[in-house]
């Protein structure tokens, strides 16, 4: 990754969640991101340049984040992450990578295949798509543009710290999110834990 990104706009926005939790964020947009997408950084809590922020890379999930779908754990992870980062001070990068970057329609096509027995990864490959097409180069650009070189990363996904380190971001520590298991997403969570080594402790 050689392209340099720059901060475009900073604006304060209030955040409110369905359970009543609220906080405020400084939303930051960027110019020059390598993938050309409109990713967003939310600076939360008391964090100052030079300290090590708590950071989450959260991939957009319209069905989970907006509509509250119980087929995944994305909405609860987003809610948890905002509160934890607000408390610790840091940044949530909201990345426009719907369906592990296969897009909304393809994700729903994959859901249909999951309904007949495939797991989330098998469904993607059955559609001729990558199991996980996400590239975190733009996330590294965003952190660099914010002056961040070292982070504590809030994630269950071992690929995220691996990619960030390859892009030159020092990951001091990784911290898992909670386990947000429901009857509707248990098979999905088990596939992530067994297939790609996500740090998700499931009972049963």
ABEGO torsion letter per residue (X at the ends): XABBBBBABBBBBBBBBAAGBBBBBBBBBBBGBAAGBBBBBBBBEBBBBGBBBBBBBBBBBAAAAAAGBAABAAAAAAAAAAAAAAAAEEBBBBBBBBGGGAEAAAAAAAAAAAAAGBBAAAAAAAAGBBABABBAAAAAAAAAAAGBABBBBBBABAAAAAAAAAAGBBBABBBBBBBBBBAAAAAAAAAAAAAAGBBBBBBX
